[in-house]
Amino acid sequence: MDKEIKRIYSGSVVNAEYIGSVLEENGIQFLIRNYQEESLLAGWAANVIKGEASVFVFEKDYDKAMLLLDEINASEMEGD
């Protein structure tokens, strides 16, 4: 099994959590990196915008995850 990971999103923690919930509903493993939270737990403050996060998936799930992300973006554009 390929263990390479790829970033599919960078932006707000709120959006990252929502994307994570959609990925989970579709059986895709993911990792959310909350940069500010990580730095505070490590004992220092990162120079990042408050609430910035990234979502990563395994390379084998990348295409499926990107399709789901496209669906999320399309539904937001339609105002759903």
Secondary structure, 3 states (H helix, E strand, C coil): CCCCEEEEEEEEHHHHHHHHHHHHHCCCCEEEEEHHHHHHHHCCCCCCCCCEEEEEEEHHHHHHHHHHHHHHHHHHHHCC
